[in-house]
Amino acid sequence: MSWLEKFKTKRKEQQDKPDRKKEKKEDRSEKVSDRRVYRLEKIKELTAKAYGVAAKRKWLVLMIVASIAAYLIIFKGGFG
């Protein structure tokens, strides 16, 4: 390979370099955006799950309190 051919190939590589940088930057920004969206969706799902668990526990506590009150009223003669 002559020096002229080497020069031409080097020059072509240097001209392509900004395009590669631009593509790499776009890919990087896309990855960051995807990661951000994933995290936000994950937070929303965890929040919805927490609300569901809290609602279930609220009803569980109400049932336990009602059963304790019924026990005290029926077996201990709570009204009199």
C-alpha positions, 0 to 999 in steps of 0.5 A: 500500500502506497503512502497515498492510499494510506493517506486517503484511507486515514482521511476517510476515517477522520471524515467518518469520525464525527458521524460515529460520534454523533451516532454514539451520542444519540445511542447514549441519550436513547439508553439514558431515556429508556433507563429513566422511563423504566425507573419511573414505571417501576416506581409507579408499579411499586406505589400501586402495589403498596396501595393495594397492600395497605388497603388489604391490611386496613380490611384485615385490621377492621376484621380483627377489631370486629372479631375481638369486639364480638368476642368481648360482647358475647362471652364476657357480657360487655353490655351488662 
